Amino acid sequence: MTTLENDRLPAAAAHRAPEPLRKVWDLPVRLVHWGLVVALAGAYVTNKLGAGYFTLHLFFGYATIILVTFRILWGFVGTRHARFAHFVEGPRGVLRYVSAVGRGRHTRYVGHNPLGALMVLTLLALVGAQAVLGLFGDDEIFNSGPLAGLVTKQQSLFFTSLHRKLFYVILAAAGLHVAAVLAHVAIKKEPLIHAMIHGSKPGGLVEPDEAITSSRGRLAFILTAAIIIVLAVALQFTPTSTADLAAF
């Protein structure tokens, strides 16, 4: 090969077609992910701002319940990598994954790996419980949740205390989740953060038959609308005390 031909190789490599991107995360999954980040941050800030922001705090709580409920439903009817049946594994699967990682073996998962799946379930459970507990809370000073009247005072105070403490558990779990993602990006060079923004991963990480082709947007819209309507009606007509409950 001549020197001239050798000189042309870097230029040819520079003009090589970029690696194709293949869709993994649908729009509903990404909206729920970032929506929960906004909702939790908003709930925290409005709580710190004081009683005057309680209505807005309540709004973020409702948004959290809607997002968690939607994600649970989407875990059964959503696209391939959004469905629980596709990425959630039992204890054996988790242990196999941990063992493989510990031995330095290469592992490839298009969607969530078994530990990531466990974190998804944990965060959904914690965040959902946090929001629901807030509905029954009573701070004994200015504000009470819309369903506080349906439980005893002692129960409401207990739920309020648990509601506050659970936030720090969520914060710890979220911190662990972020640390794991950053470690994945740094060590395995997987663009997980970008993927959760635009939904796609490089073709070298996703086989053509593993990519999703549709986000089922219409179904997502119908599910979301149904959840919002049911929640709005339920809260509008929910009795606010045990006496009202008896009359209802």
C-alpha positions as CSV (number, residue, x, y, z in Angstrom):
1,M,0.0,0.0,0.0
2,T,1.4,3.4,-1.0
3,T,2.0,6.3,1.4
4,L,-0.7,8.2,-0.3
5,E,-3.2,5.5,0.3
6,N,-2.2,5.3,4.0
7,D,-2.8,9.1,4.2
8,R,-6.3,8.6,2.9
9,L,-7.4,6.0,5.5
10,P,-7.9,8.5,8.4
11,A,-9.9,10.8,6.1
12,A,-12.1,7.9,5.0
13,A,-12.6,6.8,8.6
14,A,-13.6,10.4,9.5
15,H,-16.3,10.3,6.9
16,R,-17.6,6.9,7.9
17,A,-21.4,6.9,8.4
18,P,-22.3,7.4,12.1
19,E,-23.6,4.5,14.1
20,P,-27.4,4.3,13.8
21,L,-29.6,5.0,16.9
22,R,-32.3,2.5,17.8
23,K,-35.3,3.3,19.9
24,V,-35.5,1.6,23.3
25,W,-37.5,3.9,25.7
26,D,-40.9,5.1,24.5
27,L,-42.1,8.6,25.2
28,P,-44.5,7.6,28.0
29,V,-41.7,6.0,30.0
30,R,-39.5,9.0,29.6
31,L,-42.2,11.4,30.5
32,V,-43.0,9.5,33.6
33,H,-39.3,9.3,34.6
34,W,-38.7,13.0,34.3
35,G,-42.2,13.9,35.5
36,L,-41.5,12.1,38.8
37,V,-38.3,14.0,39.2
38,V,-40.1,17.3,38.7
39,A,-43.0,16.3,40.9
40,L,-40.8,15.1,43.8
41,A,-38.7,18.3,43.6
42,G,-41.8,20.4,43.5
43,A,-43.3,18.7,46.5
44,Y,-40.1,19.1,48.5
45,V,-39.7,22.8,47.6
46,T,-43.4,23.7,48.3
47,N,-43.2,21.9,51.6
48,K,-40.2,23.9,52.6
49,L,-41.8,27.2,51.5
50,G,-44.5,26.8,54.1
51,A,-48.3,26.5,54.6
52,G,-49.1,29.1,52.0
53,Y,-47.9,26.7,49.3
54,F,-49.9,23.7,50.5
55,T,-52.3,23.7,47.6
56,L,-49.4,23.6,45.2
57,H,-47.8,20.9,47.3
58,L,-51.0,18.9,47.0
59,F,-51.0,19.4,43.3
60,F,-47.5,17.8,43.1
61,G,-48.8,14.9,45.2
62,Y,-51.7,14.3,42.8
63,A,-49.3,14.5,39.9
64,T,-47.1,11.8,41.6
65,I,-50.0,9.5,42.1
66,I,-51.1,9.9,38.5
67,L,-47.6,9.2,37.2
68,V,-47.0,6.2,39.4
69,T,-50.4,4.7,38.5
70,F,-49.8,5.3,34.8
71,R,-46.3,3.7,35.0
72,I,-47.7,0.6,36.7
73,L,-50.4,0.2,34.0
74,W,-47.9,0.9,31.3
75,G,-45.8,-1.9,32.8
76,F,-48.4,-4.3,31.6
77,V,-49.6,-2.8,28.3
78,G,-46.7,-0.6,27.1
79,T,-44.0,-1.2,24.6
80,R,-41.5,-4.0,24.8
81,H,-38.8,-2.6,27.2
82,A,-41.5,-0.8,29.3
83,R,-43.3,-4.0,30.3
84,F,-42.4,-5.6,33.7
85,A,-42.6,-9.1,32.2
86,H,-39.7,-8.1,29.9
87,F,-37.2,-6.8,32.4
88,V,-38.2,-7.8,35.9
89,E,-36.5,-11.0,37.1
90,G,-36.7,-13.0,40.3
91,P,-34.1,-13.4,43.0
92,R,-32.2,-16.0,41.0
93,G,-31.9,-13.6,38.0
94,V,-30.7,-10.8,40.2
95,L,-28.1,-13.0,41.9
96,R,-26.9,-14.3,38.6
97,Y,-26.4,-10.8,37.4
98,V,-24.6,-9.7,40.5
99,S,-22.4,-12.7,40.3
100,A,-21.5,-12.1,36.7
101,V,-20.7,-8.4,37.4
102,G,-18.6,-9.4,40.4
103,R,-16.5,-11.8,38.2
104,G,-16.1,-9.1,35.6
105,R,-18.1,-10.9,32.9
106,H,-19.7,-8.9,30.1
107,T,-23.4,-8.4,30.5
108,R,-25.6,-6.7,28.0
109,Y,-29.2,-5.6,28.6
110,V,-31.0,-3.4,26.1
111,G,-33.4,-2.1,28.8
112,H,-33.1,-2.4,32.5
113,N,-30.7,-4.9,34.0
114,P,-32.0,-7.0,36.9
115,L,-30.7,-4.6,39.6
116,G,-32.0,-1.6,37.7
117,A,-35.4,-3.4,37.5
118,L,-35.4,-3.9,41.2
119,M,-34.7,-0.2,41.7
120,V,-37.5,0.7,39.4
121,L,-40.0,-1.3,41.4
122,T,-38.6,0.0,44.7
123,L,-38.8,3.7,43.7
124,L,-42.3,3.2,42.3
125,A,-43.4,1.6,45.6
126,L,-41.8,4.2,47.8
127,V,-42.9,7.2,45.8
128,G,-46.4,5.9,45.4
129,A,-46.7,5.2,49.2
130,Q,-45.3,8.6,49.9
131,A,-47.9,10.4,47.9
132,V,-50.8,8.3,49.2
133,L,-49.8,8.8,52.8
134,G,-49.9,12.5,52.2
135,L,-53.6,12.3,51.4
136,F,-54.3,11.2,55.0
137,G,-51.8,13.5,56.7
138,D,-52.5,16.3,59.2
139,D,-49.8,18.6,60.5
140,E,-52.1,19.8,63.4
141,I,-51.3,23.4,62.5
142,F,-52.5,24.6,59.1
143,N,-53.1,21.9,56.7
144,S,-54.5,18.4,56.4
145,G,-54.7,16.0,53.4
146,P,-58.0,15.6,51.6
147,L,-58.6,12.2,53.1
148,A,-57.5,12.9,56.6
149,G,-61.0,12.9,57.9
150,L,-61.4,9.3,57.0
151,V,-59.0,8.1,59.6
152,T,-58.6,8.8,63.3
153,K,-56.4,11.7,64.6
154,Q,-53.7,9.3,65.8
155,Q,-53.7,7.5,62.5
156,S,-53.4,10.8,60.6
157,L,-50.5,11.9,62.8
158,F,-48.8,8.6,62.2
159,F,-49.3,8.8,58.5
160,T,-47.9,12.4,58.5
161,S,-44.8,11.3,60.4
162,L,-44.3,8.4,58.0
163,H,-44.9,10.7,55.0
164,R,-42.0,13.0,56.2
165,K,-39.6,10.2,57.0
166,L,-40.2,8.3,53.9
167,F,-38.9,11.2,51.8
168,Y,-35.4,10.6,53.1
169,V,-35.6,6.9,52.2
170,I,-36.7,8.0,48.7
171,L,-33.8,10.4,48.6
172,A,-31.3,7.7,49.5
173,A,-32.8,5.3,46.9
174,A,-32.7,8.0,44.2
175,G,-29.1,8.8,45.1
176,L,-28.2,5.1,44.8
177,H,-30.0,5.0,41.4
178,V,-28.1,8.1,40.1
179,A,-24.8,6.7,41.3
180,A,-25.4,3.4,39.5
181,V,-26.3,5.2,36.3
182,L,-23.2,7.3,36.5
183,A,-21.1,4.3,37.1
184,H,-22.6,2.6,34.1
185,V,-21.9,5.6,31.9
186,A,-18.3,5.9,33.2
187,I,-17.3,2.2,33.3
188,K,-19.5,0.5,30.6
189,K,-19.7,3.6,28.4
190,E,-23.4,3.3,27.9
191,P,-25.2,6.6,27.2
192,L,-28.0,5.9,29.7
193,I,-28.8,9.5,30.5
194,H,-29.0,10.5,26.8
195,A,-31.2,7.4,26.2
196,M,-33.7,8.5,28.9
197,I,-33.9,11.8,27.2
198,H,-34.2,11.0,23.5
199,G,-35.2,7.3,23.9
200,S,-32.5,5.8,21.7
201,K,-29.2,3.9,22.1
202,P,-26.4,3.3,19.6
203,G,-27.0,0.5,17.2
204,G,-24.0,-1.4,18.6
205,L,-25.9,-1.9,21.9
206,V,-29.2,-2.7,20.4
207,E,-29.9,-5.3,17.7
208,P,-32.5,-4.3,15.1
209,D,-35.1,-6.8,16.4
210,E,-34.6,-5.5,19.9
211,A,-35.6,-1.9,19.0
212,I,-39.2,-0.7,19.5
213,T,-41.1,0.7,16.5
214,S,-44.0,2.4,18.2
215,S,-44.7,4.2,21.5
216,R,-48.4,3.5,21.4
217,G,-49.0,7.1,22.0
218,R,-52.8,7.0,21.6
219,L,-53.1,4.2,24.2
220,A,-50.9,6.2,26.6
221,F,-53.1,9.3,26.1
222,I,-56.3,7.3,26.8
223,L,-54.8,5.7,29.9
224,T,-53.6,9.0,31.3
225,A,-56.9,10.7,30.6
226,A,-58.8,7.9,32.3
227,I,-56.6,8.0,35.4
228,I,-57.0,11.8,35.7
229,I,-60.8,11.6,35.3
230,V,-61.2,8.8,37.9
231,L,-58.9,10.6,40.4
232,A,-60.6,13.9,39.9
233,V,-64.1,12.4,40.4
234,A,-62.9,10.3,43.4
235,L,-61.4,13.3,45.2
236,Q,-64.3,15.6,44.3
237,F,-66.9,13.3,45.9
238,T,-64.7,11.7,48.7
239,P,-66.2,12.3,52.1
240,T,-63.9,14.4,54.3
241,S,-64.9,12.8,57.7
242,T,-66.2,9.6,59.1
243,A,-69.6,11.3,59.6
244,D,-69.7,12.2,56.0
245,L,-68.7,8.7,55.1
246,A,-71.7,7.3,57.0
247,A,-74.0,9.8,55.2
248,F,-72.4,9.0,51.9
